[in-house]
């Protein structure tokens, strides 16, 4: 049986791969842009359904996508 907490999915915010549970919560909260997500990144645990693990995964993914690409 698939574990949707460990799997990563592409969603409406281009370039991010997050667990399906995170995408569902972001959708429910009306967070649809990278800027919106970055603005609340330090408060992710306050969103329903996002605990410390999912918040860490999301912040790590934000850091990965905002890191400058190596040439």
PDB file of N, CA, C and O in Angstrom:
ATOM      1  N   UNK A   1       0.838  -1.182   0.000  1.00  0.00           N
ATOM      2  CA  UNK A   1       0.000   0.000   0.000  1.00  0.00           C
ATOM      3  C   UNK A   1       0.880   1.242   0.000  1.00  0.00           C
ATOM      4  O   UNK A   1       1.807   1.334   0.805  1.00  0.00           O
ATOM      5  N   UNK A   2       0.614   2.199  -0.882  1.00  0.00           N
ATOM      6  CA  UNK A   2       1.474   3.382  -0.958  1.00  0.00           C
ATOM      7  C   UNK A   2       1.413   4.219   0.322  1.00  0.00           C
ATOM      8  O   UNK A   2       0.374   4.321   0.974  1.00  0.00           O
ATOM      9  N   UNK A   3       2.542   4.802   0.655  1.00  0.00           N
ATOM     10  CA  UNK A   3       2.627   5.699   1.803  1.00  0.00           C
ATOM     11  C   UNK A   3       2.676   7.121   1.268  1.00  0.00           C
ATOM     12  O   UNK A   3       3.723   7.580   0.811  1.00  0.00           O
ATOM     13  N   UNK A   4       1.552   7.817   1.324  1.00  0.00           N
ATOM     14  CA  UNK A   4       1.460   9.147   0.735  1.00  0.00           C
ATOM     15  C   UNK A   4       2.199  10.212   1.536  1.00  0.00           C
ATOM     16  O   UNK A   4       2.289  11.360   1.100  1.00  0.00           O
ATOM     17  N   UNK A   5       2.730   9.848   2.703  1.00  0.00           N
ATOM     18  CA  UNK A   5       3.508  10.804   3.470  1.00  0.00           C
ATOM     19  C   UNK A   5       4.955  10.817   3.002  1.00  0.00           C
ATOM     20  O   UNK A   5       5.641  11.829   3.139  1.00  0.00           O
ATOM     21  N   UNK A   6       5.425   9.700   2.451  1.00  0.00           N
ATOM     22  CA  UNK A   6       6.806   9.629   1.984  1.00  0.00           C
ATOM     23  C   UNK A   6       6.932   9.912   0.493  1.00  0.00           C
ATOM     24  O   UNK A   6       7.989  10.341   0.031  1.00  0.00           O
ATOM     25  N   UNK A   7       5.870   9.677  -0.258  1.00  0.00           N
ATOM     26  CA  UNK A   7       5.913   9.948  -1.692  1.00  0.00           C
ATOM     27  C   UNK A   7       5.842  11.443  -1.936  1.00  0.00           C
ATOM     28  O   UNK A   7       5.235  12.181  -1.160  1.00  0.00           O
ATOM     29  N   UNK A   8       6.462  11.883  -3.013  1.00  0.00           N
ATOM     30  CA  UNK A   8       6.450  13.305  -3.373  1.00  0.00           C
ATOM     31  C   UNK A   8       5.708  13.479  -4.688  1.00  0.00           C
ATOM     32  O   UNK A   8       5.869  12.689  -5.618  1.00  0.00           O
ATOM     33  N   UNK A   9       4.902  14.511  -4.750  1.00  0.00           N
ATOM     34  CA  UNK A   9       4.050  14.771  -5.904  1.00  0.00           C
ATOM     35  C   UNK A   9       4.279  16.195  -6.396  1.00  0.00           C
ATOM     36  O   UNK A   9       4.520  17.115  -5.614  1.00  0.00           O
ATOM     37  N   UNK A  10       4.198  16.348  -7.705  1.00  0.00           N
ATOM     38  CA  UNK A  10       4.185  17.698  -8.256  1.00  0.00           C
ATOM     39  C   UNK A  10       2.787  18.259  -8.047  1.00  0.00           C
ATOM     40  O   UNK A  10       1.793  17.537  -8.131  1.00  0.00           O
ATOM     41  N   UNK A  11       2.728  19.527  -7.780  1.00  0.00           N
ATOM     42  CA  UNK A  11       1.431  20.147  -7.540  1.00  0.00           C
ATOM     43  C   UNK A  11       1.315  21.459  -8.272  1.00  0.00           C
ATOM     44  O   UNK A  11       2.039  21.703  -9.236  1.00  0.00           O
ATOM     45  N   UNK A  12       0.415  22.301  -7.825  1.00  0.00           N
ATOM     46  CA  UNK A  12       0.157  23.552  -8.531  1.00  0.00           C
ATOM     47  C   UNK A  12       1.277  24.587  -8.411  1.00  0.00           C
ATOM     48  O   UNK A  12       1.327  25.529  -9.202  1.00  0.00           O
ATOM     49  N   UNK A  13       2.167  24.430  -7.443  1.00  0.00           N
ATOM     50  CA  UNK A  13       3.292  25.360  -7.327  1.00  0.00           C
ATOM     51  C   UNK A  13       4.465  24.720  -8.057  1.00  0.00           C
ATOM     52  O   UNK A  13       5.071  23.760  -7.582  1.00  0.00           O
ATOM     53  N   UNK A  14       4.758  25.263  -9.191  1.00  0.00           N
ATOM     54  CA  UNK A  14       5.747  24.690 -10.100  1.00  0.00           C
ATOM     55  C   UNK A  14       7.114  24.518  -9.431  1.00  0.00           C
ATOM     56  O   UNK A  14       7.605  25.412  -8.742  1.00  0.00           O
ATOM     57  N   UNK A  15       7.708  23.354  -9.650  1.00  0.00           N
ATOM     58  CA  UNK A  15       9.051  23.076  -9.162  1.00  0.00           C
ATOM     59  C   UNK A  15       9.098  22.394  -7.811  1.00  0.00           C
ATOM     60  O   UNK A  15      10.137  21.851  -7.437  1.00  0.00           O
ATOM     61  N   UNK A  16       7.998  22.405  -7.066  1.00  0.00           N
ATOM     62  CA  UNK A  16       7.975  21.761  -5.752  1.00  0.00           C
ATOM     63  C   UNK A  16       7.428  20.350  -5.862  1.00  0.00           C
ATOM     64  O   UNK A  16       6.498  20.082  -6.623  1.00  0.00           O
ATOM     65  N   UNK A  17       8.018  19.457  -5.091  1.00  0.00           N
ATOM     66  CA  UNK A  17       7.522  18.086  -4.969  1.00  0.00           C
ATOM     67  C   UNK A  17       7.290  17.836  -3.491  1.00  0.00           C
ATOM     68  O   UNK A  17       8.232  17.737  -2.705  1.00  0.00           O
ATOM     69  N   UNK A  18       6.016  17.736  -3.125  1.00  0.00           N
ATOM     70  CA  UNK A  18       5.631  17.617  -1.721  1.00  0.00           C
ATOM     71  C   UNK A  18       4.695  16.422  -1.533  1.00  0.00           C
ATOM     72  O   UNK A  18       4.080  15.949  -2.489  1.00  0.00           O
ATOM     73  N   UNK A  19       4.593  15.940  -0.295  1.00  0.00           N
ATOM     74  CA  UNK A  19       3.626  14.878  -0.021  1.00  0.00           C
ATOM     75  C   UNK A  19       2.210  15.343  -0.354  1.00  0.00           C
ATOM     76  O   UNK A  19       1.880  16.522  -0.226  1.00  0.00           O
ATOM     77  N   UNK A  20       1.396  14.408  -0.777  1.00  0.00           N
ATOM     78  CA  UNK A  20       0.024  14.725  -1.163  1.00  0.00           C
ATOM     79  C   UNK A  20      -0.742  15.394  -0.027  1.00  0.00           C
ATOM     80  O   UNK A  20      -1.551  16.290  -0.269  1.00  0.00           O
ATOM     81  N   UNK A  21      -0.495  14.972   1.199  1.00  0.00           N
ATOM     82  CA  UNK A  21      -1.173  15.574   2.353  1.00  0.00           C
ATOM     83  C   UNK A  21      -0.869  17.069   2.457  1.00  0.00           C
ATOM     84  O   UNK A  21      -1.744  17.862   2.807  1.00  0.00           O
ATOM     85  N   UNK A  22       0.366  17.449   2.155  1.00  0.00           N
ATOM     86  CA  UNK A  22       0.742  18.870   2.207  1.00  0.00           C
ATOM     87  C   UNK A  22       0.022  19.632   1.105  1.00  0.00           C
ATOM     88  O   UNK A  22      -0.523  20.708   1.349  1.00  0.00           O
ATOM     89  N   UNK A  23       0.014  19.082  -0.109  1.00  0.00           N
ATOM     90  CA  UNK A  23      -0.687  19.751  -1.210  1.00  0.00           C
ATOM     91  C   UNK A  23      -2.158  19.949  -0.870  1.00  0.00           C
ATOM     92  O   UNK A  23      -2.721  21.010  -1.140  1.00  0.00           O
ATOM     93  N   UNK A  24      -2.779  18.938  -0.283  1.00  0.00           N
ATOM     94  CA  UNK A  24      -4.200  19.049   0.070  1.00  0.00           C
ATOM     95  C   UNK A  24      -4.426  20.150   1.104  1.00  0.00           C
ATOM     96  O   UNK A  24      -5.378  20.922   0.995  1.00  0.00           O
ATOM     97  N   UNK A  25      -3.559  20.220   2.096  1.00  0.00           N
ATOM     98  CA  UNK A  25      -3.693  21.265   3.115  1.00  0.00           C
ATOM     99  C   UNK A  25      -3.478  22.644   2.512  1.00  0.00           C
ATOM    100  O   UNK A  25      -4.229  23.573   2.808  1.00  0.00           O
ATOM    101  N   UNK A  26      -2.462  22.790   1.670  1.00  0.00           N
ATOM    102  CA  UNK A  26      -2.208  24.085   1.036  1.00  0.00           C
ATOM    103  C   UNK A  26      -3.415  24.515   0.203  1.00  0.00           C
ATOM    104  O   UNK A  26      -3.812  25.680   0.225  1.00  0.00           O
ATOM    105  N   UNK A  27      -3.987  23.576  -0.521  1.00  0.00           N
ATOM    106  CA  UNK A  27      -5.182  23.884  -1.318  1.00  0.00           C
ATOM    107  C   UNK A  27      -6.320  24.353  -0.416  1.00  0.00           C
ATOM    108  O   UNK A  27      -6.971  25.362  -0.692  1.00  0.00           O
ATOM    109  N   UNK A  28      -6.552  23.607   0.669  1.00  0.00           N
ATOM    110  CA  UNK A  28      -7.630  23.972   1.598  1.00  0.00           C
ATOM    111  C   UNK A  28      -7.422  25.350   2.217  1.00  0.00           C
ATOM    112  O   UNK A  28      -8.387  26.051   2.519  1.00  0.00           O
ATOM    113  N   UNK A  29      -6.159  25.738   2.406  1.00  0.00           N
ATOM    114  CA  UNK A  29      -5.830  27.025   3.015  1.00  0.00           C
ATOM    115  C   UNK A  29      -5.720  28.149   1.993  1.00  0.00           C
ATOM    116  O   UNK A  29      -5.486  29.300   2.361  1.00  0.00           O
ATOM    117  N   UNK A  30      -5.887  27.826   0.711  1.00  0.00           N
ATOM    118  CA  UNK A  30      -5.833  28.848  -0.336  1.00  0.00           C
ATOM    119  C   UNK A  30      -4.422  29.288  -0.693  1.00  0.00           C
ATOM    120  O   UNK A  30      -4.229  30.373  -1.242  1.00  0.00           O
ATOM    121  N   UNK A  31      -3.442  28.460  -0.386  1.00  0.00           N
ATOM    122  CA  UNK A  31      -2.048  28.788  -0.696  1.00  0.00           C
ATOM    123  C   UNK A  31      -1.734  28.186  -2.060  1.00  0.00           C
ATOM    124  O   UNK A  31      -1.647  26.968  -2.213  1.00  0.00           O
ATOM    125  N   UNK A  32      -1.565  29.062  -3.045  1.00  0.00           N
ATOM    126  CA  UNK A  32      -1.419  28.597  -4.425  1.00  0.00           C
ATOM    127  C   UNK A  32      -0.165  29.097  -5.114  1.00  0.00           C
ATOM    128  O   UNK A  32       0.094  28.740  -6.264  1.00  0.00           O
ATOM    129  N   UNK A  33       0.628  29.926  -4.421  1.00  0.00           N
ATOM    130  CA  UNK A  33       1.836  30.460  -5.050  1.00  0.00           C
ATOM    131  C   UNK A  33       3.049  30.219  -4.153  1.00  0.00           C
ATOM    132  O   UNK A  33       2.926  30.022  -2.944  1.00  0.00           O
ATOM    133  N   UNK A  34       4.195  30.241  -4.767  1.00  0.00           N
ATOM    134  CA  UNK A  34       5.446  30.078  -4.026  1.00  0.00           C
ATOM    135  C   UNK A  34       5.623  31.200  -3.010  1.00  0.00           C
ATOM    136  O   UNK A  34       6.065  30.958  -1.886  1.00  0.00           O
ATOM    137  N   UNK A  35       5.284  32.412  -3.394  1.00  0.00           N
ATOM    138  CA  UNK A  35       5.405  33.551  -2.470  1.00  0.00           C
ATOM    139  C   UNK A  35       4.526  33.365  -1.238  1.00  0.00           C
ATOM    140  O   UNK A  35       4.955  33.652  -0.120  1.00  0.00           O
ATOM    141  N   UNK A  36       3.310  32.893  -1.434  1.00  0.00           N
ATOM    142  CA  UNK A  36       2.416  32.649  -0.300  1.00  0.00           C
ATOM    143  C   UNK A  36       2.993  31.576   0.627  1.00  0.00           C
ATOM    144  O   UNK A  36       2.964  31.719   1.849  1.00  0.00           O
ATOM    145  N   UNK A  37       3.510  30.514   0.039  1.00  0.00           N
ATOM    146  CA  UNK A  37       4.078  29.432   0.840  1.00  0.00           C
ATOM    147  C   UNK A  37       5.310  29.893   1.597  1.00  0.00           C
ATOM    148  O   UNK A  37       5.471  29.568   2.773  1.00  0.00           O
ATOM    149  N   UNK A  38       6.176  30.642   0.944  1.00  0.00           N
ATOM    150  CA  UNK A  38       7.371  31.154   1.623  1.00  0.00           C
ATOM    151  C   UNK A  38       7.001  32.093   2.766  1.00  0.00           C
ATOM    152  O   UNK A  38       7.692  32.132   3.784  1.00  0.00           O
ATOM    153  N   UNK A  39       5.929  32.840   2.607  1.00  0.00           N
ATOM    154  CA  UNK A  39       5.507  33.791   3.638  1.00  0.00           C
ATOM    155  C   UNK A  39       5.050  33.088   4.913  1.00  0.00           C
ATOM    156  O   UNK A  39       5.163  33.654   6.000  1.00  0.00           O
ATOM    157  N   UNK A  40       4.538  31.869   4.798  1.00  0.00           N
ATOM    158  CA  UNK A  40       4.053  31.167   5.983  1.00  0.00           C
ATOM    159  C   UNK A  40       4.924  29.976   6.356  1.00  0.00           C
ATOM    160  O   UNK A  40       4.539  29.166   7.200  1.00  0.00           O
ATOM    161  N   UNK A  41       6.090  29.862   5.737  1.00  0.00           N
ATOM    162  CA  UNK A  41       6.954  28.691   5.952  1.00  0.00           C
ATOM    163  C   UNK A  41       7.304  28.465   7.418  1.00  0.00           C
ATOM    164  O   UNK A  41       7.435  27.319   7.849  1.00  0.00           O
ATOM    165  N   UNK A  42       7.456  29.526   8.183  1.00  0.00           N
ATOM    166  CA  UNK A  42       7.809  29.359   9.596  1.00  0.00           C
ATOM    167  C   UNK A  42       6.591  29.055  10.462  1.00  0.00           C
ATOM    168  O   UNK A  42       6.728  28.891  11.674  1.00  0.00           O
ATOM    169  N   UNK A  43       5.411  28.978   9.868  1.00  0.00           N
ATOM    170  CA  UNK A  43       4.179  28.719  10.608  1.00  0.00           C
ATOM    171  C   UNK A  43       3.455  27.469  10.106  1.00  0.00           C
ATOM    172  O   UNK A  43       2.280  27.272  10.419  1.00  0.00           O
ATOM    173  N   UNK A  44       4.129  26.635   9.345  1.00  0.00           N
ATOM    174  CA  UNK A  44       3.474  25.489   8.721  1.00  0.00           C
ATOM    175  C   UNK A  44       2.819  24.543   9.726  1.00  0.00           C
ATOM    176  O   UNK A  44       1.762  23.979   9.442  1.00  0.00           O
ATOM    177  N   UNK A  45       3.425  24.364  10.884  1.00  0.00           N
ATOM    178  CA  UNK A  45       2.859  23.450  11.883  1.00  0.00           C
ATOM    179  C   UNK A  45       1.491  23.902  12.377  1.00  0.00           C
ATOM    180  O   UNK A  45       0.734  23.099  12.922  1.00  0.00           O
ATOM    181  N   UNK A  46       1.175  25.140  12.199  1.00  0.00           N
ATOM    182  CA  UNK A  46      -0.136  25.669  12.628  1.00  0.00           C
ATOM    183  C   UNK A  46      -1.262  25.289  11.675  1.00  0.00           C
ATOM    184  O   UNK A  46      -2.437  25.394  12.026  1.00  0.00           O
ATOM    185  N   UNK A  47      -0.908  24.851  10.477  1.00  0.00           N
ATOM    186  CA  UNK A  47      -1.928  24.465   9.507  1.00  0.00           C
ATOM    187  C   UNK A  47      -2.467  23.083   9.864  1.00  0.00           C
ATOM    188  O   UNK A  47      -1.704  22.216  10.290  1.00  0.00           O
ATOM    189  N   UNK A  48      -3.762  22.868   9.697  1.00  0.00           N
ATOM    190  CA  UNK A  48      -4.337  21.568  10.018  1.00  0.00           C
ATOM    191  C   UNK A  48      -3.730  20.464   9.147  1.00  0.00           C
ATOM    192  O   UNK A  48      -3.622  20.610   7.929  1.00  0.00           O
ATOM    193  N   UNK A  49      -3.344  19.383   9.776  1.00  0.00           N
ATOM    194  CA  UNK A  49      -2.810  18.241   9.034  1.00  0.00           C
ATOM    195  C   UNK A  49      -1.320  18.295   8.753  1.00  0.00           C
ATOM    196  O   UNK A  49      -0.770  17.345   8.196  1.00  0.00           O
ATOM    197  N   UNK A  50      -0.655  19.376   9.120  1.00  0.00           N
ATOM    198  CA  UNK A  50       0.792  19.459   8.901  1.00  0.00           C
ATOM    199  C   UNK A  50       1.474  19.473  10.257  1.00  0.00           C
ATOM    200  O   UNK A  50       1.367  20.434  11.018  1.00  0.00           O
ATOM    201  N   UNK A  51       2.168  18.401  10.539  1.00  0.00           N
ATOM    202  CA  UNK A  51       2.935  18.301  11.776  1.00  0.00           C
ATOM    203  C   UNK A  51       4.370  18.717  11.544  1.00  0.00           C
ATOM    204  O   UNK A  51       4.704  19.280  10.502  1.00  0.00           O
ATOM    205  N   UNK A  52       5.203  18.441  12.503  1.00  0.00           N
ATOM    206  CA  UNK A  52       6.601  18.872  12.413  1.00  0.00           C
ATOM    207  C   UNK A  52       7.340  18.182  11.268  1.00  0.00           C
ATOM    208  O   UNK A  52       8.176  18.808  10.616  1.00  0.00           O
ATOM    209  N   UNK A  53       7.049  16.904  11.010  1.00  0.00           N
ATOM    210  CA  UNK A  53       7.729  16.197   9.923  1.00  0.00           C
ATOM    211  C   UNK A  53       7.356  16.787   8.565  1.00  0.00           C
ATOM    212  O   UNK A  53       8.232  17.047   7.740  1.00  0.00           O
ATOM    213  N   UNK A  54       6.074  16.997   8.332  1.00  0.00           N
ATOM    214  CA  UNK A  54       5.638  17.548   7.045  1.00  0.00           C
ATOM    215  C   UNK A  54       6.115  18.988   6.870  1.00  0.00           C
ATOM    216  O   UNK A  54       6.420  19.411   5.755  1.00  0.00           O
ATOM    217  N   UNK A  55       6.180  19.736   7.964  1.00  0.00           N
ATOM    218  CA  UNK A  55       6.696  21.105   7.900  1.00  0.00           C
ATOM    219  C   UNK A  55       8.176  21.087   7.513  1.00  0.00           C
ATOM    220  O   UNK A  55       8.617  21.892   6.693  1.00  0.00           O
ATOM    221  N   UNK A  56       8.932  20.174   8.101  1.00  0.00           N
ATOM    222  CA  UNK A  56      10.365  20.069   7.785  1.00  0.00           C
ATOM    223  C   UNK A  56      10.563  19.670   6.332  1.00  0.00           C
ATOM    224  O   UNK A  56      11.404  20.243   5.639  1.00  0.00           O
ATOM    225  N   UNK A  57       9.796  18.690   5.867  1.00  0.00           N
ATOM    226  CA  UNK A  57       9.883  18.254   4.470  1.00  0.00           C
ATOM    227  C   UNK A  57       9.584  19.426   3.536  1.00  0.00           C
ATOM    228  O   UNK A  57      10.274  19.615   2.534  1.00  0.00           O
ATOM    229  N   UNK A  58       8.573  20.199   3.859  1.00  0.00           N
ATOM    230  CA  UNK A  58       8.181  21.342   3.028  1.00  0.00           C
ATOM    231  C   UNK A  58       9.262  22.414   3.034  1.00  0.00           C
ATOM    232  O   UNK A  58       9.599  22.961   1.984  1.00  0.00           O
ATOM    233  N   UNK A  59       9.801  22.716   4.196  1.00  0.00           N
ATOM    234  CA  UNK A  59      10.879  23.723   4.271  1.00  0.00           C
ATOM    235  C   UNK A  59      12.123  23.254   3.525  1.00  0.00           C
ATOM    236  O   UNK A  59      12.780  24.047   2.851  1.00  0.00           O
ATOM    237  N   UNK A  60      12.448  21.974   3.641  1.00  0.00           N
ATOM    238  CA  UNK A  60      13.590  21.435   2.901  1.00  0.00           C
ATOM    239  C   UNK A  60      13.385  21.566   1.402  1.00  0.00           C
ATOM    240  O   UNK A  60      14.316  21.895   0.668  1.00  0.00           O
ATOM    241  N   UNK A  61      12.175  21.309   0.952  1.00  0.00           N
ATOM    242  CA  UNK A  61      11.867  21.431  -0.475  1.00  0.00           C
ATOM    243  C   UNK A  61      11.921  22.886  -0.924  1.00  0.00           C
ATOM    244  O   UNK A  61      12.396  23.177  -2.022  1.00  0.00           O
ATOM    245  N   UNK A  62      11.444  23.790  -0.098  1.00  0.00           N
ATOM    246  CA  UNK A  62      11.559  25.222  -0.414  1.00  0.00           C
ATOM    247  C   UNK A  62      13.017  25.629  -0.526  1.00  0.00           C
ATOM    248  O   UNK A  62      13.388  26.371  -1.436  1.00  0.00           O
ATOM    249  N   UNK A  63      13.841  25.151   0.385  1.00  0.00           N
ATOM    250  CA  UNK A  63      15.273  25.475   0.350  1.00  0.00           C
ATOM    251  C   UNK A  63      15.923  24.900  -0.907  1.00  0.00           C
ATOM    252  O   UNK A  63      16.764  25.550  -1.528  1.00  0.00           O
ATOM    253  N   UNK A  64      15.533  23.687  -1.277  1.00  0.00           N
ATOM    254  CA  UNK A  64      16.099  23.057  -2.472  1.00  0.00           C
ATOM    255  C   UNK A  64      15.760  23.854  -3.722  1.00  0.00           C
ATOM    256  O   UNK A  64      16.612  24.048  -4.589  1.00  0.00           O
ATOM    257  N   UNK A  65      14.539  24.307  -3.815  1.00  0.00           N
ATOM    258  CA  UNK A  65      14.132  25.004  -5.035  1.00  0.00           C
ATOM    259  C   UNK A  65      14.625  26.442  -5.089  1.00  0.00           C
ATOM    260  O   UNK A  65      14.697  27.034  -6.166  1.00  0.00           O
ATOM    261  N   UNK A  66      14.967  27.010  -3.932  1.00  0.00           N
ATOM    262  CA  UNK A  66      15.441  28.388  -3.944  1.00  0.00           C
ATOM    263  C   UNK A  66      16.963  28.486  -3.969  1.00  0.00           C
ATOM    264  O   UNK A  66      17.517  29.578  -4.098  1.00  0.00           O
ATOM    265  N   UNK A  67      17.641  27.339  -3.845  1.00  0.00           N
ATOM    266  CA  UNK A  67      19.104  27.336  -3.886  1.00  0.00           C
ATOM    267  C   UNK A  67      19.553  27.622  -5.324  1.00  0.00           C
ATOM    268  O   UNK A  67      18.951  27.135  -6.281  1.00  0.00           O
ATOM    269  N   UNK A  68      20.617  28.418  -5.460  1.00  0.00           N
ATOM    270  CA  UNK A  68      21.118  28.696  -6.814  1.00  0.00           C
ATOM    271  C   UNK A  68      21.631  27.414  -7.479  1.00  0.00           C
ATOM    272  O   UNK A  68      22.247  26.565  -6.835  1.00  0.00           O
ATOM    273  N   UNK A  69      21.367  27.299  -8.751  1.00  0.00           N
ATOM    274  CA  UNK A  69      21.838  26.121  -9.494  1.00  0.00           C
ATOM    275  C   UNK A  69      23.338  26.207  -9.709  1.00  0.00           C
ATOM    276  O   UNK A  69      23.894  27.279  -9.949  1.00  0.00           O
ATOM    277  N   UNK A  70      23.983  25.039  -9.617  1.00  0.00           N
ATOM    278  CA  UNK A  70      25.421  24.982  -9.876  1.00  0.00           C
ATOM    279  C   UNK A  70      25.652  24.843 -11.363  1.00  0.00           C
ATOM    280  O   UNK A  70      24.900  24.152 -12.050  1.00  0.00           O
ATOM    281  N   UNK A  71      26.685  25.492 -11.865  1.00  0.00           N
ATOM    282  CA  UNK A  71      27.015  25.396 -13.287  1.00  0.00           C
ATOM    283  C   UNK A  71      28.053  24.356 -13.528  1.00  0.00           C
ATOM    284  O   UNK A  71      28.454  24.138 -14.671  1.00  0.00           O
TER     285      UNK A  71
END
